[in-house]
């Protein structure tokens, strides 16, 4: 089993916080080098959270909503702390070691990134940009997205194991009474969510607090409602057989597990179903 790690390059970083907004610079600006502000703007443009940072070294690590950690590292820097290169890196620990032939196969298969063995038990992949000739700032974004999206495929190819990614979480909005107070109130992230009418009522209504709590590792998703892909979704009755109570339909098959989210969330908030 693989476990994601932050590479040694980030070991000297200082703990940082989330950057909720960009600097306000024109995303269409042409850049021939990146500054530390550019790095933080890139993270903020995706709504990700900065985990560690070292401005003097032009280095930071950030985490996606799904818990994937990546590193942004400015390279070929001058004395004014602008860098003509940008390296984007993701790495994973492989306790049982790596097969170099599989690593090379992954590197050959996924030309959009470089794949290598970084030490005996670490798989790494990166995307390196040379900015000397100029690039629009907004074009940095698809490069980062490419790295993030290809990472699970590289894992599988380089290790022979199918990787199970974290669920994509729908956080909802900040319409709850106590949103933005630093505490996640959403019952889906609490093992005792069923026992608290307050937490049930805040499902998908405390997005900012819960997103930060997940990114920091303080909470994790306990109850996943899924999506609305079921044949009888949006009929005002919860068809997911994982629940019981007066808000559950008569359907007794498992065909709607995680496929009737809107109905089940509404019934859960109202206290008419429980797990």
LUMSE-507185 format. One record per residue: residue in one letter; x, y, z of N, C-alpha, C in turn. Coordinates in steps of 0.001 Angstrom, whole numbers, padded with zeros to 6 digits, always signed. Each point is the difference from the previous one (the first is absolute). Example, Ala and Ser with C-alpha at 12.3 -4.5 7.8 and 13.67 -1.06 7.14 Angstrom:
% LUMSE-507185
A+013190-005690+007800-000890+001190+000000+000900+001200+000000S-000350+001050-000720+000820+001190+000060-000770+001090+000730
This chain:
% LUMSE-507185
X+000840-001195+000000-000840+001195+000000+000873+001242+000000X-000351+000995-000829+000754+001235-000035-000525+000977+001037X+000882+000804+000474-000374+001075+000906+000681+001263-000486X-000763+001090-000103+000596+001211-000513+000902+000632+001050X+001112+000539-000468+000930+000698+000878+000368+001320-000642X+000454+000938+000826+000598+001231-000505+001490-000253-000110X+000580+000241-001144+001395-000319-000215+000912+000798+000915X+001245-000471+000101+000959+000625+000906+000240+001458-000329X-000284+000392-001244+000222+001381-000393-000828+000977+000829X-001109-000495+000566-000879+000864+000798+000262-000117+001485X+001002-000725+000410+000214-000276+001424+000270+001254+000812X+000573+001012-000627+000350+001208+000744-001080+001061-000036X-001164-000330-000593-001050+001000-000142-000641+000347+001333X-000595+001183+000057-000725+000466+001179-001475-000238-000212X-000734-000247+001075-001436-000238-000110-000695+001276-000442X-000924-000166-000982-000722+001148-000521-001483-000212+000083X-000802+000996-000422-001444-000096+000040-000578+000021-001394X-001327+000000-000075-000677+000004-001289+000020+001400-000596X+000117+000059-001302-000071+001263-000712-001331+000022-000732X-000948+000752+000511-001349-000028-000535-000134+000833-001274X+000893+000969-000209-000116+000878-001151+001354+000143-000674X-000035+000324-001297+001230+000265-000716+000403+001453+000220X+001164+000370-000548+000496+001366+000204-000785+001016-000807X-000836-000455-000924-000763+000921-000826+000698+000385-001286X+001161-000564-000282+000714+000298-001239-000743-000593-001189X+000234+000578-001164-000647-000438-001230+000423-001431-000342X-000943-000958-000085+000371-001377-000333+000541-000145-001422X-000248+001025-000846+000492-000042-001374+001400+000594-000144X+000579+000422+001092+001334+000607-000077+001027-001013-000504X+000946+000484-000752+001086-000831-000499+001110-000012+001047X+000415-001192+000399+001077-000101+000978+001181-000730-000620X+001188+000501+000277+001227-000672-000424+000749-000555+001201X-000587+000214+001170+000529-000567+001247-001103+000058+001032X+000077-000854+001023-001022-000018+001040+000555+000565+001304X-000879+000627+000754+000311+000463+001343-000716-000905+001001X+000272+000199+001273-000694-000796+001014-001500+000302-000021X-000351+001259-000282-001416+000355-000103-000672-000763-001130X+000720-000198-001100-000552-000791-001098-000308-001430+000460X+000886-000562+000814-000220-001361+000496-001258-000059+000870X-000154+000965+000898-001178+000002+000866-001269+000295-000793X+000106+000849-001030-001153+000269-000858-000441-001253-000739X+000959-000800-000424-000325-001233-000718-000761-000960+000904X+000431-000135+001236-000701-000845+000964-001405+000540+000262X-000085+001314+000228-001296+000617+000311-000972-000101-001158X+000507+000027-001230-000883-000064-001168-000779-001304-000049X+000507-001042+000661-000663-001298+000019-000739-000267+001307X+000022+000958+000910-000658-000179+001286+000711-000985+000900X+001280-000249-000261+000768-000932+000816+000576+000689+001230X+000549-000765+000905+000513+000526+001266+001511-000161+000075X+000701+001066+000347+001440-000080+000196+000281-000681+001331X+000823-001040-000042+000341-000754+001205+001306+000489+000605X+001039+000157-000810+001299+000458+000479+000560+001004-000985X+000835+000892+000468+000520+001021-000894+001369+000486+000454X+000827+000360-000956+001309+000585+000254+000259+001006-001113X-000364+001238+000260+000068+001015-001043+001428+000242-000469X+000945-000028+000912+001392+000261-000370+000546-001068-000940X-000567-001200+000063+000433-001089-000871-000933-000173-001202X-000998+000894-000146-000971-000080-001092-000647-001393-000041X-000521-000405+001143-000469-001373+000162-001245-000043+000866X-000992-000781-000423-001164-000239+000843-000602-001353-000343X-000759-000548+000944-000809-001185-000276-001452+000363+000249X-000892-000604-000770-001428+000283+000094-000775-001297-000100X-001274+000051+000397-000837-001208-000002-001326+000312-000678X-000468-000933-000823-001285+000137-000666-001122-000369+000965X-001249+000223-000406-001140-000381+000831-000048-001499+000230X+000568-000778-000919+000010-001450+000129+001190-000507+000802X+000823+000909+000527+001113-000399+000848+001294-000296-000726X+000087+000299-001295+001231-000229-000753+000968+001151+000234X+001208-000316+000437+001012+001012+000301+000934+000168-001199X+000291+001234-000353+000964+000277-001064+000927+001129+000430X+001117+000108-000704+001016+001002+000307+000195+000912-001193X+000102+001299+000237+000389+000969-001010+001354+000560+000395X+000951-000047-000919+001367+000414+000308+000550+000848-001147X+000252+001283+000274+000635+000852-000988+001462-000382-000146X+000492-000064-001240+001385-000389-000255+000681+001048-000885X+001321-000094-000087+000796+000970-000771-000364+001415+000424X+000111+000260+001286-000420+001279+000579+001157+000994+000039X-000329+001281-000025+001021+001042+000119-000095+000673+001360X+000806+001007+000207+000064+000653+001313-001281+000742+000366X-000841+000307-000977-001248+000717+000288-001158-000953+000256X+000320-001286+000229-001010-001021+000309-001036-000159-001108X+000461+000059-001227-000810-000412-001134+000702-001177-000663X-000793-000962-000483+000567-001257-000483-000493-000284-001413X+000896-000375-000881-000366-000240-001396-000480-001427-000233X+000002-000828+001041-000512-001361-000101-000988-000290+001117X-000938-000898-000252-000978-000408+001018-000148-001509-000047X+000273-000650+001110-000144-001443+000109-001222-000327+000858X-000888-000856-000511-001179-000468+000716+000208-001480+000290X-000109-000398+001278+000424-001341+000408-001057-000673+000867X-000202-001296-000219-000797-000851+000888+000826-001243+000281X+000009-000465+001242+000763-001213+000310-000761-000892+000967X+000314-001287-000036-000664-001013+000812+001042-000951+000581X-000236-000451+001221+000856-001037+000569-000553-001363-000384X+000890-000918-000294-000366-001367-000378+000744-000937+000939X-000611-000408+001114+000700-000771+001032+000678-001265-000519X-000602-000656-000993+000565-001248-000504+001026+000196-001100X+000344+001244-000285+000991+000273-001024-000593+000075-001392X+000800+000493-000950-000452+000218-001365+000733-000901-000979X-000685-000355-001061+000596-000710-001124+000389+001053-001028X+001311+000164-000234+000471+001060-000880-000556-000134-001415X-000224-001225-000460-000574-000197-001330-001408+000587-000083X-000795-000157+001078-001354+000561+000017+000045+001527+000061X+000956+000522+000758+000150+001453+000082+000342+000559-001376X+000929-000631-000694+000374+000450-001334-001166-000125-000976X-000798-001049+000166-001175-000194-000850-000993+001134+000207X-000208+000395+001262-000908+001110+000301+000523+001301-000596X+001315+000188+000068+000615+001214-000545-000193+000074-001504X+000117-001146-000656-000177-000048-001453-001459+000181-000403X-000899-000591+000778-001429+000039-000332-000586+001387+000180X+000393+000697+001073-000598+001299+000313+001023+001105-000267X+000042+000406-001270+001007+000970-000430-000237+001397+000572X-001199+000250+000505-000303+001331+000537+000762+000294+001284X+000508-001054+000652+000748+000178+001244+001272-000832-000059X+000944+000354+000877+001184-000825+000196-000229-000880+001220X+000325-001280-000111-000205-000952+001091+001343-000619+000346X+000314-000049+001294+001272-000570+000398-000082-000592+001401X+001013-000778+000339+000118-000580+001332+000900+000912+000813X-000566+000609+001030+000738+000952+000831+000365-000703+001307X+001100-000736-000016+000337-000827+001151-000638-001370-000154X+000325-000891+000900-000426-001390-000154-001504-000171+000029X-000687+000797+000835-001430-000234+000227-000873+001200-000334X+000426+000848-000914-000787+001177-000334-000186+000116-001507X-001252+000088-000410-000360+000256-001386-000303+001484-000144X+000575+000642-000998-000216+001430-000200-000379+000279-001446X-000830+001014-000194-000323+000471-001334-000034+001515+000009X+000345+000599-001105+000080+001453-000025-000295+000532-001400X-000304+001271-000043-000175+000719-001261+000823+001283+000125X+000930+000184-000910+000943+001121+000097-000254+000996-001124X-000114+001268+000367-000265+001058-000968+001192+000945-000077X+000446+000296-001218+001041+001003-000246-000691+001242-000527X+000161+001115+000682-000806+001190-000259+000745+001094-000755X+001231-000240-000404+000820+001050-000614-000683+000672-001190X-000724-000786-000798-000620+000542-001208-001366+000635+000268X-000462-000093+001234-001261+000629+000364-001195-000936-000067X-000915+000153+000934-001231-000797+000079-001041+000818+000752X-001242-000089-000421-001056+000669+000760-000151-000700+001348X-000236+000783+001049-000127-000586+001330-001109-001054+000033X-001116+000283-000672-001125-000931+000051+000347-001348-000636X+001041-000056-000823+000405-001261-000613+000784-000892+000961X+000366+000548+001167+000600-000854+001028-001039-000976+000549X-001258+000420+000008-001064-000799+000622-000179-001359-000678X-000160-000074-001337-000156-001331-000602+001215-000895+000201X+001180+000581+000153+001183-000809+000283-000104-000657+001364X-000467+000759+001001-000193-000567+001327-001110-001046-000014X-001081+000291-000693-001111-000948-000076+000438-001305-000676X+000844+000112-001002+000500-001197-000677+000774-000876+000970X+000884+000600+000789+000777-000750+000982-000910-000716+000989X-000991+000718+000518-000892-000570+001007-000859-001120-000589X-000508+000204-001204-000897-000990-000583+000719-001269-000421X+001264+000106-000401+000716-001181-000481+000625-000803+001147X+000101+000597+001175+000691-000651+001120-000545-001397+000318X-001325-000209+000131-000491-001363+000304+000354-001013-001074X+000011+000427-001255+000334-000911-001093+001478-000388+000055X+000838+000962+000357+001428-000289+000141+000220-000980+001145X-000688+000201+001103+000095-000921+001139-000293-001427-000423X-001141-000153-000695-000425-001339-000398+001003-000644-000953X+000484+000778-000954+000935-000531-000985+001335-000364+000635X+000477+000829+000927+001328-000198+000583+000029-001057+001094X-001156-000327+000561-000030-000957+001112-000794-001258-000311X-000831+000050-001033-000844-001149-000307-001202-000097+000895X-000234+001014+000824-001139+000005+000914-001013+001036-000435X-001273-000373+000047-001057+000963-000264-000158+000887+001217X+000050+001301-000216-000068+000930+001120-001429+000446+000246X-000392+000041+001247-001322+000489+000386+000143+001436+000469X-000548+000911-000750+000128+001409+000344-001048+000395+001027X+000268+001097+000668-000959+000517+000965-001251+000457-000725X-001162-000090+000623-001209+000445-000685+000042+001492-000254X-000573+000398-001124-000116+001414-000287-001153+000537+000841X+000294+000902+000892-000974+000441+000991-000732+001244-000471X-001322-000040+000053-000805+001186-000253-000222+000694+001344X+000637+001145+000182-000070+000676+001301-001237+000885+000140X-000650+000336-001111-001178+000841+000091+000345+001465+000107X-000618+000702+000953+000207+001438+000129+000202+000370+001469X-000039+001285+000291+000185+000493+001369-001288+000597+000551X-001120-000669-000267-001301+000529+000410-000374-000356+001439X+000815-000796+000677-000306-000383+001378+000120+001160+000971X-000683-000120+001122-000023+001082+000987+001379+000320+000552X+000871-000998+000097+001313+000212+000601+001128-000308-000986X-000253+000267-001282+001038-000180-001005+001143+000988+000253X+001203-000388-000428+001188+000851+000115+000356+000333+001449X-000241-000950+000915+000398+000226+001388+001194-000882+000397X+000597-000674-000983+001176-000809+000280-000295-001435+000409X-001272-000382+000050-000391-001360+000393-000917-000594-001060X+000284-001228-000414-000832-000669-001003-001259-000549+000665X-001163+000509-000405-001271-000396+000608-000735-001069-000794X+000462-000338-001189-000669-000937-000912+000039-001415+000572X-001179-000600+000206-000098-001320+000615+000689-001105-000763X+000280+000189-001298+000655-001043-000795+001430-000261+000452X+000584+000961+000711+001397-000121+000406+000154-000395+001467X-001089-000441+000621+000016-000348+001410-000640-001371+000207X+000675-000845+000725-000520-001352+000217-001328+000013+000748X-000258+001061+000771-001256+000092+000749-000978+000956-000676X+000162+000173-001314-000871+000938-000717-001468-000336+000138X-000333-001285+000019-001397-000417+000134-000607+000424+001333X+000847+000139+001000-000492+000280+001356-000191+001488+000262X+000319+000832-000966-000072+001440+000207-000845+000651-001079X-001155+000508+000375-000851+000668-000986+000701+001233-000554X+000825+000630+000831+000756+001173-000445+000939-000362-001142X+000745-001108+000157+000957-000407-001039-000726-000486-001253X-001124-000681+000166-000766-000440-001164-000467+001202-000827X-000474+001028+000668-000543+001159-000697+001062+000790-000753X+001279-000241+000340+001078+000759-000641+000704-000776-001103X-000585-001114-000446+000575-000723-001132+000033+000918-001226X+001171+000163-000592+000241+000869-001153-000337+001467+000285X+000131+000425+001259-000286+001395+000340+001129+000654+000802X+001152-000632+000018+001152+000559+000720+001275-000278-000808X-000049+000383-001271+001018-000418-000967+001413+000444+000371X+000185+001268+000297+001358+000523+000241+000649-000660+001195X-000728-000094+001101+000561-000611+001210+000345-001467-000240X-000889-000736-000668+000225-001436-000183+001092-000266-001023X+000078+000824-001036+001065-000164-000988+001364+000191+000666X+000114+001006+000845+001263+000240+000704+000319-001144+000961X-001020-000511+000668+000220-001077+000968+000456-001281-000689X-000561-000279-001173+000421-001177-000762+001434+000178-000494X+000299+001188-000531+001336+000257-000532+001072-000095+001075X-000348+000412+001218+000971-000040+001100+000081-001374+000648X-000911-000901-000364+000013-001338+000577-000762-000119+001306X-000717+001054+000407-000728-000028+001269-001249-000877-000072X-000631-000069-001172-001178-000844-000181+000101-000713-001339X-000792-001026-000178-000097-000675-001286-001459-000338-000254X-000320-000312-001252-001382-000295-000361-000429-001324+000617X-001043+000022+000795-000531-001199+000641-001193-000535-000786X-000822+000875-000510-001221-000375-000714-000001+000634-001384X+000042-000833-001043+000011+000472-001377-001369-000248-000624X-000736+001066-000301-001318-000142-000596+000064-000348-001483X+001133+000272-000647+000149-000332-001407-000563+001067-000918X-000739-000423-001030-000519+000922-001007-001495-000249-000239X-000531+000575-001088-001433-000131-000318-000219-000812-001272X+000785-001038-000192-000067-000773-001238-001041-001111+000025X-000694-000193+001104-000988-001068+000106-001237+000249-000838X-000687-001075-000365-001194+000097-000849-001130+000779+000670X-000046-000012+001343-001084+000669+000716+000506+001171+000841X+001115+000570-000415+000545+001154+000716-000945+001192-000128X+000076+000892+000975-000793+001238+000004-001506-000253-000001X-000414-001050+000730-001438-000238+000146-000462+000239+001433X+000852+000679+000787-000318+000384+001376-000036-001167+000976X+000561-001150-000383+000108-001145+000890+001379-000614-000152X+000645-000325+001110+001346-000568-000040-000068-001480-000366X+000684-000375-001087-000014-001382-000477+001250-000780+000408X+000929+000629+000687+001265-000641+000393-000254-000949+001171X+000230-001302-000227-000345-001028+000982+000896+000040+001230X+001057+000807-000018+000865+000126+001181-000716+000714+001147X-001114+000672-000311-000715+000789+001005-001299-000685+000403X-000491+000399+001152-001284-000484+000478-000771+001164+000597X-001315-000140+000094-000819+001060+000568-001170+000346-000908X-000836+000902+000453-001222+000335-000728+000270+000684-001331X+001192+000536-000173+000331+000675-001253+000535-000925-001070X+000092-001305+000307+000497-000981-000966-001141-000541-000847X+000290-000260-001281-001009-000566-000893-000143-001495+000265X-000903-000637-000740-000221-001441+000157+001009-000821-000792X+000846+000659-000778+000994-000711-000803+000934-000794+000903X+000201-001283-000292+000790-000862+000870+001233-000578-000689X+000386+000532-001142+001216-000465-000672+001136+000982+000270X+001238-000435-000325+001151+000870+000229+000344+000829-001237X-000911+000063-000977+000268+000676-001269+000118+001506+000141X-000463+000566+001125+000037+001452+000177+000954+000439+001111X+000894-000880+000413+001003+000407+000971+000876+001091-000608X+000082+001128+000656+000771+001174-000444-000495+000539-001341X-001289-000178-000297-000535+000481-001272-001278+000822+000166X-000283+000440+001217-001207+000803+000244+000329+001094+001013X+001070+000716-000280+000579+000920+000987-000954+001100+000448X-000606+000712-000942-000827+001156+000369-001155-000405+000906X-000700-001083-000369-001119-000455+000822+000474-000432+001390X+001082-000758+000026+000468-000536+001285+000563+001097+000900X+000665+000991-000588+000506+001116+000798-001171+000761+000621X-001046+000236-000789-001165+000731+000518-000656-000761+001155X-000143-001321-000145-000604-000794+001061+000912-000104+001215X+001293-000040-000242+000975-000077+001089+000001+001294+000806X-000011+001133-000709-000055+001298+000687-001245+000096+000883X-001105-000543-000517-001268+000102+000730-000109-001016+001129X+000969-000920+000089-000029-001000+001057-000934-001148-000274X-000434-000145-001277-000953-001083-000310+000677-001293-000437X+001327+000024-000137+000751-001237-000242+001279+000035+000840X+000536-001166+000262+001268-000140+000685+000729-001189-000606X+001296-000099+000270+000761-001129-000551-000269-001274+000752
